[in-house]
Amino acid sequence: MKSRITARNLLLILIVVLLSGVSLSIWRNFKFAPPEKLVEALPQHVDVALNNIDYTETRGDKRFWRLQADSVAHQAQRHEARLENVRMVFFDQGEFGDVYLTARSGKWFSESGNIELVGDVVIKNDQGQALYCPQLFYDNQAELIASETAVRLVAKDMETRGKGLQISLAQRRMVILDQVQTRLNNW
């Protein structure tokens, strides 16, 4: 009986050989790390390190705010988590709709729920208004966003600059505290 090698059989043999080679390569290079080595890999004084977190704070049965970050390093003893590349949404803020907040880094204080943000902080709303500042603090209990740094508010036909800021989410009220200057466009 003659053995016939067809293109189909040759292709099947080639696939099996390739899969075997890849499997062998993965098996030889795969290293199991004991738990002790994984814990040693954490930064000093960090109990838990996570990537791509997504946390939503609720009040009753409604979402109040959502926090997302590319990475988190939590220190349980200090009740503090360091955040990188932070994105927040404060849901349904009345006439402003949802309020969006971004920053390069920050800290989330897990015991109080307070958040401190630093670096290119931007607050935007559904109405197209944007507020820029280098640093701000969110007091979870008082529902208050505050900053002591220079702030810049950009709206449709105006730009306001000043120093210091308080935004009461409960009262839906914003106050720029000092050195306020407003420039009207198309006036």
Disulfide bonds with the S-S distance in Angstrom:
none
